[in-house]
Amino acid sequence: MAQKALIIGAGLAGTCLAHQLLAKGISVKILDQGYNHSSAIAAGMVNPMVFRRMNKSWRLDEFLPEAQQFYLEIEKKLNAKFYHPIVIRRFFSSEQERLLWEERSNEMAYEPYLEKISSADEHNQTANNTFGSGRVKNAFWIDAAGWVQQHTAYFKANGVLLEAQFDSQAWTPSECKYQSESYDFVIFCMGYLQKEEETFAYLPLQQTKGQTLLIESELLPEEESLNRKCFVLPYGQKHFRIGATYEFNNPTLTVTEEGKTFLLETLEALGTYHPKVIDQVAGVRPTVLDRRPLMGMHPNFPGVFIFNGLGTKGYMMAPTLARELAEHITTNKPLNPEINISRFTDKHL
Ligand SMILES: Cc1cc2nc3c(=O)[nH]c(=O)nc-3n(C[C@H](O)[C@H](O)[C@H](O)COP(=O)(O)OP(=O)(O)OC[C@H]3O[C@@H](n4cnc5c(N)ncnc54)[C@H](O)[C@@H]3O)c2cc1C
């Protein structure tokens, strides 16, 4: 008989993990309350770079190719379109940043990600341009709302997903039992709401609210994603997403005037584009102070796991991390200590 897993939460973490466990022959059930305030409202951007220090993103060379391949495979599996390659054009905020880009773009390690600055980049006029601009290669965005919607439909149609709230009264962690059904594994993938569920409440998960705007503009370029202070993601037909705010320790879901003003000001700093605001959304990222995910088995309850803390780069990291967790769950392969919750559990015990 196949081993049985119950996943709580059908956001990015839960859906990626479900694919990985199903591929290992595990029988999977997912429970989700039916609304999502992170994976579905995310811009879904995958930017290989951390511009602040002009470094590659953490474990980039592992995460990026696996993510690209994974999303293309899932497109085939679901007969849907999620993956959209995009060039990110970074407008440098200082001469120092430009020099750092020049230096990095001469290194082999950055060759797949940074274009050398051309004279056209130097003088690019799609935004206010004092220090020049550079193009990031191998970036993409995932249609995040589509990802959640299509997965909900797909997993429901296949009898995998049940839409219901997790009932903590019906949960016996010491027996890995939920609503009188025993499971080999129960994996919590509740995003920022994990904080409200007792099993893993001791972990230092933070709730970082983010707001974005959907705008229309005749003046913004549609073939590249502009970046400085904010990102501008082109959707076609003169529509763009502008993001994002970072509002720490804030789990509220209301859009605010302050958020809108802030985003319009960051866009204004890039240039004058006469944006017409069409929509504004808010969501909450599950973040961790050390910027590493929260993964692994509960210290007191064998078979009970968590996959959370995907932070601001969830769409890049989730496919590889889900595979690593699935391997850990099914074969006991050790998790990278940087992501393992034992880094906090050891202090908790
Ligand atoms: C404004 C904004 C912009 C972002 N932009 C990007 C971006 O461009 N690129 C990027 O990589 N990341 C981005 N992110 C971050 C990204 O969205 C997250 O890292 C990722 O989506 C988190 O996924 P998750 O599955 O852990 O959580 P969630 O998406 O929150 O999923 C958790 C699921 O658990 C379910 N759940 C919770 N509690 C219960 C319960 N009691 N019972 C049943 N079900 C429950 C919820 O319904 C939900 O579907 C952004 C986030 C925000 C807010």
The ligand as an SDF file (V2000), in Angstrom:
LIG
                    3D

 53 58  0  0  0  0  0  0  0  0999 V2000
    2.7700   41.5070   -2.5420 C   0  0  0  0  0  0  0  0  0  0  0  0
    3.5890   40.2760   -2.6830 C   0  0  0  0  0  0  0  0  0  0  0  0
    4.4210   40.1490   -3.7880 C   0  0  0  0  0  0  0  0  0  0  0  0
    5.2250   39.0230   -3.9300 C   0  0  0  0  0  0  0  0  0  0  0  0
    5.9920   38.9250   -5.0400 N   0  0  0  0  0  0  0  0  0  0  0  0
    6.7830   37.8350   -5.2110 C   0  0  0  0  0  0  0  0  0  0  0  0
    7.5620   37.6990   -6.3770 C   0  0  0  0  0  0  0  0  0  0  0  0
    7.5340   38.5340   -7.2840 O   0  0  0  0  0  0  0  0  0  0  0  0
    8.3580   36.5830   -6.4910 N   0  0  0  0  0  0  0  0  0  0  0  0
    8.4010   35.6130   -5.5170 C   0  0  0  0  0  0  0  0  0  0  0  0
    9.1110   34.6370   -5.6940 O   0  0  0  0  0  0  0  0  0  0  0  0
    7.6350   35.7240   -4.4070 N   0  0  0  0  0  0  0  0  0  0  0  0
    6.8430   36.8010   -4.2260 C   0  0  0  0  0  0  0  0  0  0  0  0
    6.0800   36.9050   -3.1040 N   0  0  0  0  0  0  0  0  0  0  0  0
    6.2450   35.8920   -2.0410 C   0  0  0  0  0  0  0  0  0  0  0  0
    5.4880   34.6010   -2.3300 C   0  0  0  0  0  0  0  0  0  0  0  0
    4.1620   34.9140   -2.5860 O   0  0  0  0  0  0  0  0  0  0  0  0
    5.5970   33.6440   -1.1320 C   0  0  0  0  0  0  0  0  0  0  0  0
    6.9350   33.3210   -0.8690 O   0  0  0  0  0  0  0  0  0  0  0  0
    4.8700   32.3200   -1.3860 C   0  0  0  0  0  0  0  0  0  0  0  0
    3.7530   32.4960   -2.1790 O   0  0  0  0  0  0  0  0  0  0  0  0
    4.4470   31.6790   -0.0820 C   0  0  0  0  0  0  0  0  0  0  0  0
    3.7710   30.4950   -0.3970 O   0  0  0  0  0  0  0  0  0  0  0  0
    3.1500   29.5440    0.7200 P   0  0  0  0  0  0  0  0  0  0  0  0
    2.5690   28.3900    0.0120 O   0  0  0  0  0  0  0  0  0  0  0  0
    4.1580   29.2910    1.7870 O   0  0  0  0  0  0  0  0  0  0  0  0
    2.0180   30.4200    1.4300 O   0  0  0  0  0  0  0  0  0  0  0  0
    0.5500   30.8120    0.9270 P   0  0  0  0  0  0  0  0  0  0  0  0
    0.5470   31.2170   -0.4860 O   0  0  0  0  0  0  0  0  0  0  0  0
    0.0350   31.7910    1.9240 O   0  0  0  0  0  0  0  0  0  0  0  0
   -0.2810   29.4600    1.0210 O   0  0  0  0  0  0  0  0  0  0  0  0
   -0.7630   28.9580    2.2400 C   0  0  0  0  0  0  0  0  0  0  0  0
   -2.0740   28.2420    1.9880 C   0  0  0  0  0  0  0  0  0  0  0  0
   -2.4930   27.6660    3.2140 O   0  0  0  0  0  0  0  0  0  0  0  0
   -3.8780   27.7990    3.3230 C   0  0  0  0  0  0  0  0  0  0  0  0
   -4.2390   27.8280    4.7390 N   0  0  0  0  0  0  0  0  0  0  0  0
   -3.7700   28.6570    5.6970 C   0  0  0  0  0  0  0  0  0  0  0  0
   -4.3780   28.4160    6.8740 N   0  0  0  0  0  0  0  0  0  0  0  0
   -5.2510   27.4070    6.6610 C   0  0  0  0  0  0  0  0  0  0  0  0
   -6.1730   26.7040    7.4780 C   0  0  0  0  0  0  0  0  0  0  0  0
   -6.3270   26.9980    8.7830 N   0  0  0  0  0  0  0  0  0  0  0  0
   -6.9270   25.7250    6.9250 N   0  0  0  0  0  0  0  0  0  0  0  0
   -6.7920   25.4220    5.6100 C   0  0  0  0  0  0  0  0  0  0  0  0
   -5.9270   26.0550    4.7860 N   0  0  0  0  0  0  0  0  0  0  0  0
   -5.1770   27.0310    5.2930 C   0  0  0  0  0  0  0  0  0  0  0  0
   -4.2180   29.1320    2.6580 C   0  0  0  0  0  0  0  0  0  0  0  0
   -5.5420   29.1120    2.1870 O   0  0  0  0  0  0  0  0  0  0  0  0
   -3.1890   29.1880    1.5370 C   0  0  0  0  0  0  0  0  0  0  0  0
   -3.7190   28.7650    0.2990 O   0  0  0  0  0  0  0  0  0  0  0  0
    5.2150   38.0060   -2.9370 C   0  0  0  0  0  0  0  0  0  0  0  0
    4.3370   38.1020   -1.8580 C   0  0  0  0  0  0  0  0  0  0  0  0
    3.5360   39.2340   -1.7110 C   0  0  0  0  0  0  0  0  0  0  0  0
    2.6210   39.3220   -0.5430 C   0  0  0  0  0  0  0  0  0  0  0  0
  1  2  1  0
  2  3  1  0
  2 52  2  0
  3  4  2  0
  4  5  1  0
  4 50  1  0
  5  6  2  0
  6  7  1  0
  6 13  1  0
  7  8  2  0
  7  9  1  0
  9 10  1  0
 10 11  2  0
 10 12  1  0
 12 13  2  0
 13 14  1  0
 14 15  1  0
 14 50  1  0
 15 16  1  0
 16 17  1  0
 16 18  1  0
 18 19  1  0
 18 20  1  0
 20 21  1  0
 20 22  1  0
 22 23  1  0
 23 24  1  0
 24 25  2  0
 24 26  1  0
 24 27  1  0
 27 28  1  0
 28 29  2  0
 28 30  1  0
 28 31  1  0
 31 32  1  0
 32 33  1  0
 33 34  1  0
 33 48  1  0
 34 35  1  0
 35 36  1  0
 35 46  1  0
 36 37  1  0
 36 45  1  0
 37 38  2  0
 38 39  1  0
 39 40  1  0
 39 45  2  0
 40 41  1  0
 40 42  2  0
 42 43  1  0
 43 44  2  0
 44 45  1  0
 46 47  1  0
 46 48  1  0
 48 49  1  0
 50 51  2  0
 51 52  1  0
 52 53  1  0
M  END
$$$$
